[in-house]
Amino acid sequence: MSRNMELTDFPTIRELLALPVFAGSKVLGGEESLDRPVGGVSLTDIPDYYNWVYPHELLVSTCYAIRNDSAAIASLIPTLAQKGLSGACIKASRFLGAMPEVMVAAADRLSFPLIELPADVRFADITKAIFDERLRRQTSLLRSSLSVNQMLIQTITTGASLEQIVQMVCEITGGTVLLVDSVNRRQACSLSPGDARFRNLDGDALRQAILAEADVYEMELDGHSFGALYLCQASGRPPAGSEMLSQILQAIPLEISREHSVREREEARFLEFFLHLVSDRIIDAAWEQNRADAFGLHLAGQHTLLRLHIEPAADMGRYAVIFQRTAFFQTLRQALEALPASLHIMSQGGDDLILLTAAEPEEPLTLEGLSNLFEQLGRDYPALVLSGGCSRSHAGISGLSQCSWEAQLSLNTARSKSGSCFLRFDQLGILRLLYANDPHQEIKTFIRDVLKKLALPETPHREELLETLACYFRCLGNQRRMAQELYVHYNTVSYRLKSIQSLLEADLSDPGTRLQLELALYLQSSI
């Protein structure tokens, strides 16, 4: 197995100077650049040397051909720097006597390593030592590459989790690793034990800190992107070799593909069953529950459906979208898994469907906090335009159909807004009535949702509060006119309006709130 070494695999000048063959050598200039990699050696003592040198080579010379040419001596270091060489090793004592000051000055000015070789060193020994070092490194890299590849393949094929793989990559590279699986929308992170930069950080703060410090490598195989690997090299350790990283970046997509294949089959089976429940006529509920048991779904329970649509925001980088999409789903999933409900995720027509079924059949889920969560996620992930719709809770198989319709209508409304938007069905206002499958029942539900406690007969002073609210609309909010019409004191009107707003948990100064309240009162008087 052969390969071309990358620059990161080459020994540096500093490392070469530690070899025995360079004993007695002196660095005369450009010491700050001794970490340049050396890709080869150029032995030359001809006047037109500049035609035969190549970038990243180390020039080894006595300067015999230019010893009497002061202009050539003065231009040697600038020419080598311009040609992209890594440095120059000159045996000055042979023909120059001492290293010319003009060369030392140029080396310092250009940060170009200039090394003076001792008089007794043989150029053949230098060439052999550098060649042997390169061969040793290439052999070591090859063995390491085969070992890493074997370890990765064996671990992945035995069914390692994403967390286990990230831990292994962390151990192999010695660095802190963040792995973003864009296919299955997962993330995993492993911290290098010696990396103090990320101590006392967790969650999103940790991920953002890693992003700011890491080198990013896209995992691409056969033209398909599987996500990205973010690697923060540990200080004091050599960077991971290109061959090692190549093996890692080719092996991880195998696990991602395996996991996706498993998830895709399960998701396709559940989606087919879900669409059957919401679209077809159900004849035998007991038979359907037997099928649902395989998915851990209790059909008689209280169901809520979320429908999401995600698009990249304009002028956002590819890696930002990949990372934020997976981070969004991971954060959302963690929040939903904390609820007392079973969770099923599907994809349909470019949308993501999330079905939640309450653990307690008689207790519908309380999801008012989802609006605040999506608002926060929209701020946290500006590379995404997040649109979401959420149904109300409905029980049984028939409730699944209602959930599907409500979630779709809520999403359509949210997508009509600019930017990220999440709407629950009970936030749609009169749109609920315009598109209702059962208008009579939806009107009753609308009245109950809008009037809240004022819709309950047991609420104290309910009738007079409803009359005060109706008068508020007739008088366009003029409290003096309201007091005259209701035959009460002005302060009584003010007190009643405060009570009404408290019971409604609403602000009467909001135009949208007033529209829904006036409509609810009108509908209540009409049925």
Contacts in CASP RR format, 6 or more apart in sequence:
PFRMAT RR
TARGET T0000
AUTHOR 0000-0000-0000
METHOD contacts of the structure
MODEL  1
MSRNMELTDFPTIRELLALPVFAGSKVLGGEESLDRPVGGVSLTDIPDYY
NWVYPHELLVSTCYAIRNDSAAIASLIPTLAQKGLSGACIKASRFLGAMP
EVMVAAADRLSFPLIELPADVRFADITKAIFDERLRRQTSLLRSSLSVNQ
MLIQTITTGASLEQIVQMVCEITGGTVLLVDSVNRRQACSLSPGDARFRN
LDGDALRQAILAEADVYEMELDGHSFGALYLCQASGRPPAGSEMLSQILQ
AIPLEISREHSVREREEARFLEFFLHLVSDRIIDAAWEQNRADAFGLHLA
GQHTLLRLHIEPAADMGRYAVIFQRTAFFQTLRQALEALPASLHIMSQGG
DDLILLTAAEPEEPLTLEGLSNLFEQLGRDYPALVLSGGCSRSHAGISGL
SQCSWEAQLSLNTARSKSGSCFLRFDQLGILRLLYANDPHQEIKTFIRDV
LKKLALPETPHREELLETLACYFRCLGNQRRMAQELYVHYNTVSYRLKSI
QSLLEADLSDPGTRLQLELALYLQSSI
1 142 0 8 1.000
1 146 0 8 1.000
3 138 0 8 1.000
3 142 0 8 1.000
3 243 0 8 1.000
5 39 0 8 1.000
5 134 0 8 1.000
5 137 0 8 1.000
5 138 0 8 1.000
5 141 0 8 1.000
6 241 0 8 1.000
6 242 0 8 1.000
6 243 0 8 1.000
7 37 0 8 1.000
7 39 0 8 1.000
7 56 0 8 1.000
8 37 0 8 1.000
8 239 0 8 1.000
8 241 0 8 1.000
8 242 0 8 1.000
9 137 0 8 1.000
9 138 0 8 1.000
9 141 0 8 1.000
9 241 0 8 1.000
9 242 0 8 1.000
9 243 0 8 1.000
10 37 0 8 1.000
10 38 0 8 1.000
10 39 0 8 1.000
10 40 0 8 1.000
10 56 0 8 1.000
10 134 0 8 1.000
10 137 0 8 1.000
11 37 0 8 1.000
11 38 0 8 1.000
11 130 0 8 1.000
11 133 0 8 1.000
11 134 0 8 1.000
11 137 0 8 1.000
12 34 0 8 1.000
12 35 0 8 1.000
12 36 0 8 1.000
12 37 0 8 1.000
12 38 0 8 1.000
13 33 0 8 1.000
13 34 0 8 1.000
13 35 0 8 1.000
13 36 0 8 1.000
13 38 0 8 1.000
13 58 0 8 1.000
13 86 0 8 1.000
13 87 0 8 1.000
13 113 0 8 1.000
13 115 0 8 1.000
14 34 0 8 1.000
14 35 0 8 1.000
15 133 0 8 1.000
16 22 0 8 1.000
16 38 0 8 1.000
16 58 0 8 1.000
16 129 0 8 1.000
16 130 0 8 1.000
16 133 0 8 1.000
17 25 0 8 1.000
17 27 0 8 1.000
17 34 0 8 1.000
17 115 0 8 1.000
19 129 0 8 1.000
19 133 0 8 1.000
20 129 0 8 1.000
21 121 0 8 1.000
21 125 0 8 1.000
21 126 0 8 1.000
21 129 0 8 1.000
22 115 0 8 1.000
22 117 0 8 1.000
22 121 0 8 1.000
22 126 0 8 1.000
22 129 0 8 1.000
23 118 0 8 1.000
24 118 0 8 1.000
25 89 0 8 1.000
25 115 0 8 1.000
25 116 0 8 1.000
25 117 0 8 1.000
25 118 0 8 1.000
25 121 0 8 1.000
26 115 0 8 1.000
26 116 0 8 1.000
27 34 0 8 1.000
27 113 0 8 1.000
27 114 0 8 1.000
27 115 0 8 1.000
28 99 0 8 1.000
28 104 0 8 1.000
28 107 0 8 1.000
28 114 0 8 1.000
28 115 0 8 1.000
28 116 0 8 1.000
29 104 0 8 1.000
29 107 0 8 1.000
29 108 0 8 1.000
29 112 0 8 1.000
29 113 0 8 1.000
29 114 0 8 1.000
30 107 0 8 1.000
30 108 0 8 1.000
30 110 0 8 1.000
30 111 0 8 1.000
30 112 0 8 1.000
30 113 0 8 1.000
30 114 0 8 1.000
31 113 0 8 1.000
32 111 0 8 1.000
33 87 0 8 1.000
33 111 0 8 1.000
33 112 0 8 1.000
33 113 0 8 1.000
34 113 0 8 1.000
36 56 0 8 1.000
36 86 0 8 1.000
36 87 0 8 1.000
36 113 0 8 1.000
37 56 0 8 1.000
37 86 0 8 1.000
38 56 0 8 1.000
38 57 0 8 1.000
38 58 0 8 1.000
38 86 0 8 1.000
38 87 0 8 1.000
38 130 0 8 1.000
39 56 0 8 1.000
39 57 0 8 1.000
39 58 0 8 1.000
39 86 0 8 1.000
39 134 0 8 1.000
40 56 0 8 1.000
40 57 0 8 1.000
40 58 0 8 1.000
40 130 0 8 1.000
40 134 0 8 1.000
41 57 0 8 1.000
41 58 0 8 1.000
41 60 0 8 1.000
41 126 0 8 1.000
41 127 0 8 1.000
41 130 0 8 1.000
41 131 0 8 1.000
42 49 0 8 1.000
42 52 0 8 1.000
42 53 0 8 1.000
42 54 0 8 1.000
42 57 0 8 1.000
42 58 0 8 1.000
42 59 0 8 1.000
42 60 0 8 1.000
42 85 0 8 1.000
43 60 0 8 1.000
43 61 0 8 1.000
43 123 0 8 1.000
43 127 0 8 1.000
44 52 0 8 1.000
44 53 0 8 1.000
44 59 0 8 1.000
44 61 0 8 1.000
45 61 0 8 1.000
45 62 0 8 1.000
45 63 0 8 1.000
45 64 0 8 1.000
45 65 0 8 1.000
46 52 0 8 1.000
46 65 0 8 1.000
47 65 0 8 1.000
47 66 0 8 1.000
47 69 0 8 1.000
47 72 0 8 1.000
49 59 0 8 1.000
49 61 0 8 1.000
49 65 0 8 1.000
50 79 0 8 1.000
50 83 0 8 1.000
53 59 0 8 1.000
53 80 0 8 1.000
53 83 0 8 1.000
53 85 0 8 1.000
54 83 0 8 1.000
54 85 0 8 1.000
55 83 0 8 1.000
55 84 0 8 1.000
55 85 0 8 1.000
56 84 0 8 1.000
56 85 0 8 1.000
56 86 0 8 1.000
57 85 0 8 1.000
57 86 0 8 1.000
58 85 0 8 1.000
58 86 0 8 1.000
58 87 0 8 1.000
58 88 0 8 1.000
58 89 0 8 1.000
58 130 0 8 1.000
59 80 0 8 1.000
59 85 0 8 1.000
59 87 0 8 1.000
59 88 0 8 1.000
59 89 0 8 1.000
60 88 0 8 1.000
60 89 0 8 1.000
60 117 0 8 1.000
60 123 0 8 1.000
60 126 0 8 1.000
60 127 0 8 1.000
61 88 0 8 1.000
61 89 0 8 1.000
61 90 0 8 1.000
61 91 0 8 1.000
62 90 0 8 1.000
62 91 0 8 1.000
62 92 0 8 1.000
62 94 0 8 1.000
62 95 0 8 1.000
62 96 0 8 1.000
63 73 0 8 1.000
63 76 0 8 1.000
63 90 0 8 1.000
63 92 0 8 1.000
63 95 0 8 1.000
63 96 0 8 1.000
64 94 0 8 1.000
64 95 0 8 1.000
66 72 0 8 1.000
66 73 0 8 1.000
66 76 0 8 1.000
67 73 0 8 1.000
67 95 0 8 1.000
67 96 0 8 1.000
73 96 0 8 1.000
73 100 0 8 1.000
73 102 0 8 1.000
73 103 0 8 1.000
74 100 0 8 1.000
74 102 0 8 1.000
74 103 0 8 1.000
74 106 0 8 1.000
76 88 0 8 1.000
76 103 0 8 1.000
76 106 0 8 1.000
77 88 0 8 1.000
77 103 0 8 1.000
77 106 0 8 1.000
77 107 0 8 1.000
77 110 0 8 1.000
77 112 0 8 1.000
77 114 0 8 1.000
78 106 0 8 1.000
78 110 0 8 1.000
80 87 0 8 1.000
80 88 0 8 1.000
80 112 0 8 1.000
81 106 0 8 1.000
81 110 0 8 1.000
81 112 0 8 1.000
85 112 0 8 1.000
86 113 0 8 1.000
87 112 0 8 1.000
87 113 0 8 1.000
87 114 0 8 1.000
87 115 0 8 1.000
88 107 0 8 1.000
88 112 0 8 1.000
88 113 0 8 1.000
88 114 0 8 1.000
88 115 0 8 1.000
89 115 0 8 1.000
89 116 0 8 1.000
89 117 0 8 1.000
89 126 0 8 1.000
90 96 0 8 1.000
90 99 0 8 1.000
90 103 0 8 1.000
90 114 0 8 1.000
90 115 0 8 1.000
90 116 0 8 1.000
90 117 0 8 1.000
91 116 0 8 1.000
91 117 0 8 1.000
91 118 0 8 1.000
91 119 0 8 1.000
91 121 0 8 1.000
91 123 0 8 1.000
92 98 0 8 1.000
92 99 0 8 1.000
92 100 0 8 1.000
92 116 0 8 1.000
92 117 0 8 1.000
93 118 0 8 1.000
93 119 0 8 1.000
94 119 0 8 1.000
99 114 0 8 1.000
99 116 0 8 1.000
103 114 0 8 1.000
104 114 0 8 1.000
106 112 0 8 1.000
107 113 0 8 1.000
107 114 0 8 1.000
117 126 0 8 1.000
141 241 0 8 1.000
141 243 0 8 1.000
141 244 0 8 1.000
142 243 0 8 1.000
144 243 0 8 1.000
144 244 0 8 1.000
145 243 0 8 1.000
145 244 0 8 1.000
145 246 0 8 1.000
145 247 0 8 1.000
148 172 0 8 1.000
148 244 0 8 1.000
148 247 0 8 1.000
148 248 0 8 1.000
149 247 0 8 1.000
149 251 0 8 1.000
151 168 0 8 1.000
151 172 0 8 1.000
152 165 0 8 1.000
152 168 0 8 1.000
152 247 0 8 1.000
152 248 0 8 1.000
152 251 0 8 1.000
152 252 0 8 1.000
153 251 0 8 1.000
153 254 0 8 1.000
155 164 0 8 1.000
155 165 0 8 1.000
155 168 0 8 1.000
156 165 0 8 1.000
156 251 0 8 1.000
156 252 0 8 1.000
156 254 0 8 1.000
156 255 0 8 1.000
156 258 0 8 1.000
157 254 0 8 1.000
159 255 0 8 1.000
159 258 0 8 1.000
160 168 0 8 1.000
160 255 0 8 1.000
161 188 0 8 1.000
162 179 0 8 1.000
162 181 0 8 1.000
162 186 0 8 1.000
162 188 0 8 1.000
162 255 0 8 1.000
162 259 0 8 1.000
163 188 0 8 1.000
163 190 0 8 1.000
165 179 0 8 1.000
165 188 0 8 1.000
165 252 0 8 1.000
165 255 0 8 1.000
166 177 0 8 1.000
166 178 0 8 1.000
166 179 0 8 1.000
166 188 0 8 1.000
166 189 0 8 1.000
166 190 0 8 1.000
167 190 0 8 1.000
169 177 0 8 1.000
169 179 0 8 1.000
169 190 0 8 1.000
169 229 0 8 1.000
169 248 0 8 1.000
169 252 0 8 1.000
170 176 0 8 1.000
170 177 0 8 1.000
170 190 0 8 1.000
170 191 0 8 1.000
170 192 0 8 1.000
172 240 0 8 1.000
172 244 0 8 1.000
172 248 0 8 1.000
173 231 0 8 1.000
173 233 0 8 1.000
173 240 0 8 1.000
173 244 0 8 1.000
173 245 0 8 1.000
173 248 0 8 1.000
174 192 0 8 1.000
174 233 0 8 1.000
174 234 0 8 1.000
174 237 0 8 1.000
174 240 0 8 1.000
175 192 0 8 1.000
175 195 0 8 1.000
175 231 0 8 1.000
175 232 0 8 1.000
175 233 0 8 1.000
175 234 0 8 1.000
175 237 0 8 1.000
175 240 0 8 1.000
176 189 0 8 1.000
176 190 0 8 1.000
176 191 0 8 1.000
176 192 0 8 1.000
176 195 0 8 1.000
176 197 0 8 1.000
176 198 0 8 1.000
176 210 0 8 1.000
176 214 0 8 1.000
176 231 0 8 1.000
176 232 0 8 1.000
176 234 0 8 1.000
177 189 0 8 1.000
177 190 0 8 1.000
177 229 0 8 1.000
177 230 0 8 1.000
177 231 0 8 1.000
177 232 0 8 1.000
178 187 0 8 1.000
178 188 0 8 1.000
178 189 0 8 1.000
178 207 0 8 1.000
178 210 0 8 1.000
178 211 0 8 1.000
178 214 0 8 1.000
178 229 0 8 1.000
178 230 0 8 1.000
179 187 0 8 1.000
179 188 0 8 1.000
179 189 0 8 1.000
179 229 0 8 1.000
179 230 0 8 1.000
179 252 0 8 1.000
180 186 0 8 1.000
180 187 0 8 1.000
180 227 0 8 1.000
180 228 0 8 1.000
180 229 0 8 1.000
180 230 0 8 1.000
180 322 0 8 1.000
180 323 0 8 1.000
180 326 0 8 1.000
181 187 0 8 1.000
181 188 0 8 1.000
181 226 0 8 1.000
181 227 0 8 1.000
181 256 0 8 1.000
181 259 0 8 1.000
181 326 0 8 1.000
182 225 0 8 1.000
182 226 0 8 1.000
182 227 0 8 1.000
182 228 0 8 1.000
182 322 0 8 1.000
182 325 0 8 1.000
182 326 0 8 1.000
183 226 0 8 1.000
183 227 0 8 1.000
183 256 0 8 1.000
183 257 0 8 1.000
183 259 0 8 1.000
183 260 0 8 1.000
184 256 0 8 1.000
184 259 0 8 1.000
184 260 0 8 1.000
184 263 0 8 1.000
185 325 0 8 1.000
185 326 0 8 1.000
185 329 0 8 1.000
185 330 0 8 1.000
186 326 0 8 1.000
186 330 0 8 1.000
187 207 0 8 1.000
187 326 0 8 1.000
187 327 0 8 1.000
187 330 0 8 1.000
189 206 0 8 1.000
189 207 0 8 1.000
189 210 0 8 1.000
191 198 0 8 1.000
192 232 0 8 1.000
192 234 0 8 1.000
194 234 0 8 1.000
195 232 0 8 1.000
195 234 0 8 1.000
195 235 0 8 1.000
197 209 0 8 1.000
197 213 0 8 1.000
197 232 0 8 1.000
198 206 0 8 1.000
198 209 0 8 1.000
198 210 0 8 1.000
198 232 0 8 1.000
201 209 0 8 1.000
204 327 0 8 1.000
204 331 0 8 1.000
204 380 0 8 1.000
207 323 0 8 1.000
207 327 0 8 1.000
210 230 0 8 1.000
210 232 0 8 1.000
211 230 0 8 1.000
211 323 0 8 1.000
213 232 0 8 1.000
214 230 0 8 1.000
214 231 0 8 1.000
214 232 0 8 1.000
215 230 0 8 1.000
215 231 0 8 1.000
215 232 0 8 1.000
215 233 0 8 1.000
216 228 0 8 1.000
216 229 0 8 1.000
216 230 0 8 1.000
216 231 0 8 1.000
216 319 0 8 1.000
217 228 0 8 1.000
217 229 0 8 1.000
217 230 0 8 1.000
217 231 0 8 1.000
217 245 0 8 1.000
217 249 0 8 1.000
218 225 0 8 1.000
218 227 0 8 1.000
218 228 0 8 1.000
218 229 0 8 1.000
218 249 0 8 1.000
218 319 0 8 1.000
219 225 0 8 1.000
219 226 0 8 1.000
219 227 0 8 1.000
219 228 0 8 1.000
219 229 0 8 1.000
219 249 0 8 1.000
219 252 0 8 1.000
219 253 0 8 1.000
219 256 0 8 1.000
220 226 0 8 1.000
220 249 0 8 1.000
221 250 0 8 1.000
221 253 0 8 1.000
224 253 0 8 1.000
225 322 0 8 1.000
226 252 0 8 1.000
226 253 0 8 1.000
226 256 0 8 1.000
226 257 0 8 1.000
227 256 0 8 1.000
227 322 0 8 1.000
227 326 0 8 1.000
228 319 0 8 1.000
228 322 0 8 1.000
228 323 0 8 1.000
229 248 0 8 1.000
229 249 0 8 1.000
229 252 0 8 1.000
231 240 0 8 1.000
231 245 0 8 1.000
233 239 0 8 1.000
233 240 0 8 1.000
267 345 0 8 1.000
267 346 0 8 1.000
267 347 0 8 1.000
269 295 0 8 1.000
270 295 0 8 1.000
270 344 0 8 1.000
270 346 0 8 1.000
271 346 0 8 1.000
271 347 0 8 1.000
271 348 0 8 1.000
271 353 0 8 1.000
273 291 0 8 1.000
273 292 0 8 1.000
273 295 0 8 1.000
274 344 0 8 1.000
274 346 0 8 1.000
274 353 0 8 1.000
274 355 0 8 1.000
274 400 0 8 1.000
275 348 0 8 1.000
277 288 0 8 1.000
277 299 0 8 1.000
277 397 0 8 1.000
277 400 0 8 1.000
277 401 0 8 1.000
278 400 0 8 1.000
278 401 0 8 1.000
278 403 0 8 1.000
278 404 0 8 1.000
279 401 0 8 1.000
282 288 0 8 1.000
282 397 0 8 1.000
285 299 0 8 1.000
285 397 0 8 1.000
288 299 0 8 1.000
288 397 0 8 1.000
289 298 0 8 1.000
289 299 0 8 1.000
289 300 0 8 1.000
292 298 0 8 1.000
292 299 0 8 1.000
295 344 0 8 1.000
296 342 0 8 1.000
297 342 0 8 1.000
297 344 0 8 1.000
297 355 0 8 1.000
297 357 0 8 1.000
298 342 0 8 1.000
298 357 0 8 1.000
298 361 0 8 1.000
299 396 0 8 1.000
299 397 0 8 1.000
299 400 0 8 1.000
300 361 0 8 1.000
300 395 0 8 1.000
300 396 0 8 1.000
301 357 0 8 1.000
301 358 0 8 1.000
301 361 0 8 1.000
301 395 0 8 1.000
301 396 0 8 1.000
302 357 0 8 1.000
302 358 0 8 1.000
302 361 0 8 1.000
302 362 0 8 1.000
302 363 0 8 1.000
302 364 0 8 1.000
302 365 0 8 1.000
302 393 0 8 1.000
302 394 0 8 1.000
302 395 0 8 1.000
303 355 0 8 1.000
303 356 0 8 1.000
303 357 0 8 1.000
303 358 0 8 1.000
303 393 0 8 1.000
303 394 0 8 1.000
303 395 0 8 1.000
303 396 0 8 1.000
303 399 0 8 1.000
303 400 0 8 1.000
303 403 0 8 1.000
304 341 0 8 1.000
304 355 0 8 1.000
304 356 0 8 1.000
304 357 0 8 1.000
304 358 0 8 1.000
304 364 0 8 1.000
304 365 0 8 1.000
304 367 0 8 1.000
304 390 0 8 1.000
304 391 0 8 1.000
304 392 0 8 1.000
304 393 0 8 1.000
304 394 0 8 1.000
304 403 0 8 1.000
305 353 0 8 1.000
305 354 0 8 1.000
305 355 0 8 1.000
305 356 0 8 1.000
305 390 0 8 1.000
305 391 0 8 1.000
305 400 0 8 1.000
305 403 0 8 1.000
305 404 0 8 1.000
305 406 0 8 1.000
305 407 0 8 1.000
306 353 0 8 1.000
306 354 0 8 1.000
306 356 0 8 1.000
306 370 0 8 1.000
306 388 0 8 1.000
306 389 0 8 1.000
306 390 0 8 1.000
306 391 0 8 1.000
306 407 0 8 1.000
307 351 0 8 1.000
307 352 0 8 1.000
307 353 0 8 1.000
307 354 0 8 1.000
307 388 0 8 1.000
307 389 0 8 1.000
307 390 0 8 1.000
307 407 0 8 1.000
307 408 0 8 1.000
307 410 0 8 1.000
307 411 0 8 1.000
308 351 0 8 1.000
308 352 0 8 1.000
308 353 0 8 1.000
308 354 0 8 1.000
308 386 0 8 1.000
308 387 0 8 1.000
308 388 0 8 1.000
308 389 0 8 1.000
308 411 0 8 1.000
309 350 0 8 1.000
309 351 0 8 1.000
309 352 0 8 1.000
309 387 0 8 1.000
309 388 0 8 1.000
309 411 0 8 1.000
309 415 0 8 1.000
310 325 0 8 1.000
310 328 0 8 1.000
310 352 0 8 1.000
310 384 0 8 1.000
310 385 0 8 1.000
310 386 0 8 1.000
310 387 0 8 1.000
311 384 0 8 1.000
311 385 0 8 1.000
311 387 0 8 1.000
312 321 0 8 1.000
312 383 0 8 1.000
312 384 0 8 1.000
312 385 0 8 1.000
313 321 0 8 1.000
313 382 0 8 1.000
313 383 0 8 1.000
313 384 0 8 1.000
313 385 0 8 1.000
316 382 0 8 1.000
316 383 0 8 1.000
317 383 0 8 1.000
320 383 0 8 1.000
321 383 0 8 1.000
321 384 0 8 1.000
323 383 0 8 1.000
324 381 0 8 1.000
324 382 0 8 1.000
324 383 0 8 1.000
324 384 0 8 1.000
325 381 0 8 1.000
325 383 0 8 1.000
325 384 0 8 1.000
327 380 0 8 1.000
327 381 0 8 1.000
328 377 0 8 1.000
328 381 0 8 1.000
328 384 0 8 1.000
328 386 0 8 1.000
329 352 0 8 1.000
331 377 0 8 1.000
331 380 0 8 1.000
332 373 0 8 1.000
332 377 0 8 1.000
333 343 0 8 1.000
333 345 0 8 1.000
335 373 0 8 1.000
336 343 0 8 1.000
336 354 0 8 1.000
336 356 0 8 1.000
337 343 0 8 1.000
339 356 0 8 1.000
339 365 0 8 1.000
340 358 0 8 1.000
340 359 0 8 1.000
340 360 0 8 1.000
340 363 0 8 1.000
340 365 0 8 1.000
341 356 0 8 1.000
341 357 0 8 1.000
341 358 0 8 1.000
341 359 0 8 1.000
341 365 0 8 1.000
342 356 0 8 1.000
342 357 0 8 1.000
342 359 0 8 1.000
343 354 0 8 1.000
343 355 0 8 1.000
343 356 0 8 1.000
344 354 0 8 1.000
344 355 0 8 1.000
344 357 0 8 1.000
345 352 0 8 1.000
345 353 0 8 1.000
345 354 0 8 1.000
345 355 0 8 1.000
346 352 0 8 1.000
346 353 0 8 1.000
346 354 0 8 1.000
346 355 0 8 1.000
347 353 0 8 1.000
351 411 0 8 1.000
353 407 0 8 1.000
355 403 0 8 1.000
356 365 0 8 1.000
356 367 0 8 1.000
358 364 0 8 1.000
358 365 0 8 1.000
358 393 0 8 1.000
361 395 0 8 1.000
364 392 0 8 1.000
364 393 0 8 1.000
365 393 0 8 1.000
367 390 0 8 1.000
367 424 0 8 1.000
368 424 0 8 1.000
370 390 0 8 1.000
370 422 0 8 1.000
370 424 0 8 1.000
371 422 0 8 1.000
371 423 0 8 1.000
371 424 0 8 1.000
371 427 0 8 1.000
374 386 0 8 1.000
374 388 0 8 1.000
374 420 0 8 1.000
374 422 0 8 1.000
375 422 0 8 1.000
377 386 0 8 1.000
378 384 0 8 1.000
378 386 0 8 1.000
378 420 0 8 1.000
384 420 0 8 1.000
385 419 0 8 1.000
385 420 0 8 1.000
386 420 0 8 1.000
386 421 0 8 1.000
386 422 0 8 1.000
387 411 0 8 1.000
387 414 0 8 1.000
387 415 0 8 1.000
387 417 0 8 1.000
387 420 0 8 1.000
387 421 0 8 1.000
387 422 0 8 1.000
388 410 0 8 1.000
388 411 0 8 1.000
388 414 0 8 1.000
388 415 0 8 1.000
388 421 0 8 1.000
388 422 0 8 1.000
388 423 0 8 1.000
389 407 0 8 1.000
389 410 0 8 1.000
389 411 0 8 1.000
389 413 0 8 1.000
389 414 0 8 1.000
389 422 0 8 1.000
389 423 0 8 1.000
389 424 0 8 1.000
389 425 0 8 1.000
390 407 0 8 1.000
390 410 0 8 1.000
390 422 0 8 1.000
390 423 0 8 1.000
390 424 0 8 1.000
390 425 0 8 1.000
391 402 0 8 1.000
391 403 0 8 1.000
391 404 0 8 1.000
391 405 0 8 1.000
391 406 0 8 1.000
391 407 0 8 1.000
391 410 0 8 1.000
391 424 0 8 1.000
391 425 0 8 1.000
392 402 0 8 1.000
392 403 0 8 1.000
392 406 0 8 1.000
392 424 0 8 1.000
392 425 0 8 1.000
392 426 0 8 1.000
394 400 0 8 1.000
394 402 0 8 1.000
394 403 0 8 1.000
402 437 0 8 1.000
405 437 0 8 1.000
406 425 0 8 1.000
407 425 0 8 1.000
409 425 0 8 1.000
409 428 0 8 1.000
409 431 0 8 1.000
409 432 0 8 1.000
409 435 0 8 1.000
410 423 0 8 1.000
410 424 0 8 1.000
410 425 0 8 1.000
410 427 0 8 1.000
410 428 0 8 1.000
411 423 0 8 1.000
413 423 0 8 1.000
413 428 0 8 1.000
413 431 0 8 1.000
414 421 0 8 1.000
414 422 0 8 1.000
414 423 0 8 1.000
415 421 0 8 1.000
425 432 0 8 1.000
426 432 0 8 1.000
426 449 0 8 1.000
429 446 0 8 1.000
429 450 0 8 1.000
429 516 0 8 1.000
430 515 0 8 1.000
430 516 0 8 1.000
430 519 0 8 1.000
432 442 0 8 1.000
432 445 0 8 1.000
432 446 0 8 1.000
433 439 0 8 1.000
433 442 0 8 1.000
433 443 0 8 1.000
433 446 0 8 1.000
436 442 0 8 1.000
436 443 0 8 1.000
440 527 0 8 1.000
443 523 0 8 1.000
443 527 0 8 1.000
444 527 0 8 1.000
446 520 0 8 1.000
446 523 0 8 1.000
447 455 0 8 1.000
447 520 0 8 1.000
447 523 0 8 1.000
447 524 0 8 1.000
448 455 0 8 1.000
450 516 0 8 1.000
450 517 0 8 1.000
450 519 0 8 1.000
450 520 0 8 1.000
451 504 0 8 1.000
451 517 0 8 1.000
451 520 0 8 1.000
451 521 0 8 1.000
451 524 0 8 1.000
452 503 0 8 1.000
452 504 0 8 1.000
452 505 0 8 1.000
453 459 0 8 1.000
453 503 0 8 1.000
453 504 0 8 1.000
454 462 0 8 1.000
454 465 0 8 1.000
454 466 0 8 1.000
454 469 0 8 1.000
454 500 0 8 1.000
454 503 0 8 1.000
454 504 0 8 1.000
455 524 0 8 1.000
456 462 0 8 1.000
459 465 0 8 1.000
459 503 0 8 1.000
461 499 0 8 1.000
464 496 0 8 1.000
465 496 0 8 1.000
465 499 0 8 1.000
465 500 0 8 1.000
465 503 0 8 1.000
466 521 0 8 1.000
467 486 0 8 1.000
468 482 0 8 1.000
468 486 0 8 1.000
468 493 0 8 1.000
468 496 0 8 1.000
468 497 0 8 1.000
468 500 0 8 1.000
469 500 0 8 1.000
469 517 0 8 1.000
469 521 0 8 1.000
470 521 0 8 1.000
471 482 0 8 1.000
471 485 0 8 1.000
471 486 0 8 1.000
472 482 0 8 1.000
472 497 0 8 1.000
472 500 0 8 1.000
472 508 0 8 1.000
473 514 0 8 1.000
473 517 0 8 1.000
473 518 0 8 1.000
473 521 0 8 1.000
474 485 0 8 1.000
475 481 0 8 1.000
475 482 0 8 1.000
475 485 0 8 1.000
479 490 0 8 1.000
479 493 0 8 1.000
479 494 0 8 1.000
479 497 0 8 1.000
480 490 0 8 1.000
482 493 0 8 1.000
483 489 0 8 1.000
483 490 0 8 1.000
483 492 0 8 1.000
483 493 0 8 1.000
486 492 0 8 1.000
486 493 0 8 1.000
497 508 0 8 1.000
500 508 0 8 1.000
501 507 0 8 1.000
501 508 0 8 1.000
504 517 0 8 1.000
506 513 0 8 1.000
506 517 0 8 1.000
507 513 0 8 1.000
508 514 0 8 1.000
508 517 0 8 1.000
END
